[in-house]
Amino acid sequence: MLKILSGWRWLGLCAALVSMSAVAQDDADAAAERLNQLLSAADTLTANFSQMTLSSNGSNLQETTGQVALQRPGKFRWHTDPPLEQLLISDGQKVWLYDPDLMQVTIQKLDQRLTHTPALLLSGDVSTLTDNFSISWTQGGSVDDFVLTPKANDTMFETLRLSFRDGLINDMQLNDPIGQRTNILFQNVVLNEPVAASQFGFDVPDGVDVISE
């Protein structure tokens, strides 16, 4: 009799685990669907941003401000203001990283390795999000919070939190493998207004060193 009861307990445990797995999958599907809905609402986006990077013990390492412009799919312009000026641009095919202080620009093909950059996450193909990330979602009032965990190991962050308020991107938080945390707060967010095509191209200035990868 003890063996029979143990068997029933085992079957019950298996059924419970299967049910929990189904619920978890439903939650993951709902999270991906909601995030896709919010990201897909922005064919274009412009905003200002402020960025703060903290060490693993909470010390402030760096603060910057800048402007961002995005156009789906895959086009973005991420400009960080002086004194730490940098310009990151994609036309959907190539990516330019320009450092005016170093008089240097790095050019590389837009490929899978770059899908984990914040700008491309916001401007990329939302249908591939679940291929690259596990996604969880919480909602409170007008705020939607998502946590994205990369499925690959060779990524620039371990987790990424995206927060939307009233359907607009509000902030991002990246946690990297060495414990640093980067917080990005967006202001003056504007969706679906025309953005000049020139924003997503780059002409290399005279005298600038070019590194192609």
C-alpha positions in Angstrom: 0.0 0.0 0.0 2.9 2.4 0.8 4.4 1.9 -2.6 1.0 2.5 -4.3 0.6 5.8 -2.3 4.1 6.8 -3.1 3.3 6.3 -6.8 0.3 8.5 -6.6 2.2 11.2 -4.8 4.8 11.0 -7.6 2.2 11.3 -10.3 0.7 14.2 -8.5 4.0 16.0 -8.2 4.6 15.4 -12.0 1.2 16.9 -12.8 1.9 19.9 -10.6 5.2 20.5 -12.3 3.7 20.2 -15.7 1.0 22.7 -14.7 3.5 25.1 -13.3 5.6 24.9 -16.5 2.5 25.6 -18.6 1.6 28.7 -16.4 5.2 29.9 -16.7 5.1 29.6 -20.4 1.8 31.4 -20.6 3.4 34.2 -18.5 6.4 34.4 -20.8 4.2 34.5 -23.9 2.1 37.3 -22.3 5.2 39.2 -21.4 6.7 38.9 -24.9 3.3 39.9 -26.5 3.0 43.0 -24.3 6.6 44.1 -24.9 6.2 43.6 -28.6 3.0 45.7 -28.5 4.8 48.6 -26.8 7.9 48.5 -28.9 6.0 48.1 -32.2 3.9 51.2 -31.4 7.0 53.3 -32.2 8.0 53.4 -35.9 10.2 56.4 -34.9 11.2 57.7 -31.6 13.2 60.8 -30.4 14.2 61.6 -26.9 16.8 63.1 -24.6 18.4 60.8 -22.1 20.5 61.0 -18.9 22.8 58.0 -18.1 24.5 57.0 -14.8 26.8 54.1 -14.4 27.4 52.7 -10.9 30.0 50.2 -9.7 29.2 46.9 -7.9 29.4 48.7 -4.5 27.1 51.6 -5.7 29.8 54.2 -6.4 29.0 56.6 -9.1 31.4 55.9 -12.0 30.1 58.1 -14.8 27.2 60.5 -15.6 26.3 61.6 -19.2 23.5 63.1 -21.1 22.5 63.0 -24.8 19.9 62.6 -27.5 18.6 59.5 -29.2 16.7 59.0 -32.5 15.3 55.7 -33.7 13.6 54.3 -36.8 12.3 50.8 -37.1 13.9 48.5 -38.1 17.5 48.8 -37.1 18.2 52.5 -37.6 19.4 54.6 -34.6 21.4 57.6 -33.6 22.7 57.7 -30.0 24.7 60.9 -29.3 26.4 61.4 -25.9 27.2 65.0 -25.1 30.6 66.4 -24.3 32.9 66.1 -22.3 32.6 62.4 -23.0 31.2 62.8 -26.5 30.5 59.8 -28.6 28.2 59.1 -31.6 26.7 55.7 -32.3 24.9 55.4 -35.6 23.3 52.6 -37.6 21.7 52.8 -41.0 20.3 49.3 -40.6 23.3 47.7 -42.4 26.4 49.2 -40.8 27.2 50.7 -37.4 29.6 53.7 -36.9 31.1 54.5 -33.5 32.7 57.9 -33.6 34.9 59.3 -30.8 35.8 62.9 -31.7 38.3 63.2 -28.9 40.3 60.3 -30.3 39.6 61.3 -33.9 38.6 57.7 -34.6 35.6 55.9 -36.0 35.0 52.2 -35.8 32.8 50.7 -38.5 31.3 47.2 -38.4 28.5 45.3 -39.9 25.2 45.2 -38.0 24.9 41.6 -36.9 23.6 39.4 -34.2 26.3 40.5 -31.7 24.9 44.0 -31.7 21.3 43.0 -31.0 22.0 43.4 -27.3 22.8 47.1 -27.5 20.1 49.3 -25.9 19.5 51.4 -29.0 19.0 48.4 -31.3 16.8 46.7 -28.7 14.5 49.7 -29.0 14.7 50.0 -32.8 15.2 46.3 -33.9 12.9 43.6 -35.1 10.6 42.9 -32.2 9.6 39.5 -33.6 13.1 38.1 -32.7 13.0 39.2 -29.0 12.0 35.8 -27.7 14.7 34.1 -29.8 17.3 36.1 -27.9 15.8 36.7 -24.4 13.8 35.3 -21.6 11.2 37.9 -20.7 9.3 38.5 -17.5 6.7 41.3 -16.9 5.0 43.1 -14.1 2.3 45.8 -14.4 1.2 48.4 -11.9 -1.2 51.1 -12.9 0.2 52.9 -15.9 3.7 51.3 -15.6 4.9 48.2 -17.4 8.2 46.7 -16.2 10.0 44.0 -18.2 13.2 42.1 -17.3 15.1 40.6 -20.2 17.7 37.9 -19.6 19.9 37.0 -22.6 19.8 33.3 -23.7 23.4 33.6 -25.1 26.4 33.9 -22.8 28.5 36.4 -24.8 26.4 39.5 -24.1 27.2 43.0 -22.7 24.7 42.6 -19.8 23.3 39.8 -17.6 19.8 41.5 -17.3 18.1 44.4 -18.8 15.0 46.1 -17.3 12.8 48.2 -19.5 10.1 50.4 -17.9 7.3 52.0 -19.8 4.9 54.7 -18.4 1.6 55.4 -20.2 3.0 53.4 -23.2 6.2 55.4 -23.6 9.7 54.2 -22.7 10.7 55.7 -19.4 13.9 54.1 -18.3 16.3 51.2 -18.8 18.7 49.5 -16.3 21.5 47.2 -17.5 23.4 44.9 -15.1 26.7 43.7 -16.5 28.7 40.5 -15.6 31.1 42.4 -13.4 28.4 43.9 -11.2 28.2 47.4 -12.7 24.7 48.9 -13.2 23.8 51.5 -15.9 20.6 53.5 -15.5 19.2 55.4 -18.5 16.3 57.8 -18.0 14.5 59.1 -21.1 12.8 62.5 -21.3 10.8 64.4 -23.9 9.9 61.1 -25.7 8.2 61.7 -29.0 6.8 58.8 -31.1 6.1 58.6 -34.8 7.2 62.0 -36.0 9.3 62.2 -39.2 13.0 61.8 -38.6 15.4 63.0 -41.3 17.2 60.2 -43.1 20.5 62.1 -42.6 20.3 61.2 -38.9 21.1 57.6 -39.7 24.1 58.1 -41.9 27.7 59.1 -41.2 30.3 60.9 -43.3 33.8 60.3 -41.9 35.5 63.7 -41.2 38.8 64.5 -42.7 41.8 63.4 -40.6 39.8 60.8 -38.7 41.3 57.3 -38.3 39.0 54.5 -39.6 38.9 51.1 -38.1 36.8 48.5 -39.9 35.8 45.3 -38.2 
